[in-house]
Amino acid sequence: MLKVLILEDEPYLRQGLVNKITMDKLPLVIAGEADNGIDGLELLDEIKPDIVVTDIRMPGMDGLQFIEQARMLQEKLNVIIVSGYGEFEYAKRAMSFGVSDYLLKPVDREELRDALLKAIRRIEEERALEEERARLLQSHALNKETLRQRYLTKLIQLSAQTDMHDGIADHGLEEVQAHFDHYLVVALILEPYAVPHYSFRDGEEELIRFAVENIMSDRMESSGRQGVLFTHAIHANELVYLFGFNGTEERDAIHVTMREALDGIQNYLKLKATVSIGKTVERIEDIRQSYQQAKQIIRNKVIRGTGHIFEYGQFQEQLPIVRPLLSQEEERILQQWLEDGNETAWARWIEQRLESLVASPGATFSQLEWFCVDVYLLFHKFLAKLPAPERLIGDMDDLLQWLQNMETWREAVSKLNSLAREIVGYVMATNHELHTDVMEKAKQYLDTSFNEPISLQTISDTYYIHPNYFSKRFKEKFGVSFHDYLTELRMNAAVNWMLETDLKISHIAGKVGYEDPAYFGSVFRKCFGTSPRQYRAQMKAVK
């Protein structure tokens, strides 16, 4: 539990802050209270709080003076200041001291909760960083390897203008640079696997990666190749080999060696992997270009499958498309199918177009990507009459992110068909009344059906609206999140059932939409600070 110190000279306001903090059941404990900065400093030294919530205007020593001196005692202290409307200059000065947050009186419970959560996250992040630092310092060898991976990852990812020369001698590149005049990057992506796997048990993922590295190294050494092998510092399933060589004929030999490595990984470890070989560069400082090309072409495994070796120049990667992939006539027909609700025709067309694209000998991931983007833009154009088309299909960033995570082209078929179904369902359900206030309807649905199993997906399926969009708009319109509003409805109904009937708590849980009585009890305790049974007893005793 994190410790909180509260400074407020008004007793009732101080107690109000205590109540608001304890009601939210955050991982916090009120470790001390004071009504001025002088007493606050004494408590600070005594209890070493993690978070301080302080008023600005207090007798003796005000909040600003307290913060100034507290920083000398506890540099990383998280401070949340509370002030009135007429104290802007004080607040502005306080913010210059690096306080965590600034709240206006009267303090809103949700705003206080958000500020505390932000402070908690900051503390947890700082502690995680400290733990990581301590862990790395425990093992010099591990620290050295980690730094090596980070340096080499930066070398292949940062721009050529970034000065990385100082680390070349420390990380095995000096000899490569001294003996060779050409360089390239080989990237190997290990496909997902589940442990236990083959002869590896749970918790031995590091051993699996080590075994893959050994096979790669053995193949390269036995072929007389020289380079630097490392695991990507961010992507643990990605191995990178930075090669040095002389002349262009050695590229073919590298391909043969990588084929042997892939076969070894498949035969001995029963794992699937894909390899890509980037373009050749003449300066080691330009190795990023080779890596970027390798990363780009390895995405072709989405079309070709795993277990292949892709090389720079193997595919005629398309330049930016000059003409649209969809003709005007196709667009007209496709939009008509959406208007008519013809899901079958849409599904058939998407399947045929993607199968045709993938079957082409020169098909690339870039073409698949452009096709998906063009279809998305068609959807967006069709939905232009809506105030916000992304409510149904998400925005372009959502699509691009999804494309980067796609594993097989079949996922594109499912994704595009799913978006088409969302649109058709919406059009058919609303009979083209595209301006219906879905938020009000959804709220009415919650008001009358809160006792049923309801989730964001339920709302999405019922009103043909994207879950993320609905969640954001609901909070904007009603000032409360979907989850909190549904919980409040259910808790109020539960209280009525408890006070007006003798039904068992487990029965009441079911009547307000909770299939699991234990989960209902947990939510109830979070809202009211006590169990349903205790609450019923207390309320009946008062009556």
Order of alpha helices (4+ residues) and beta strands (2+ residues): beta-alpha-beta-alpha-beta-alpha-beta-alpha-beta-alpha-alpha-alpha-beta-alpha-beta-beta-alpha-beta-alpha-alpha-beta-alpha-alpha-alpha-alpha-alpha-alpha-alpha-alpha-alpha-alpha-alpha-alpha-alpha
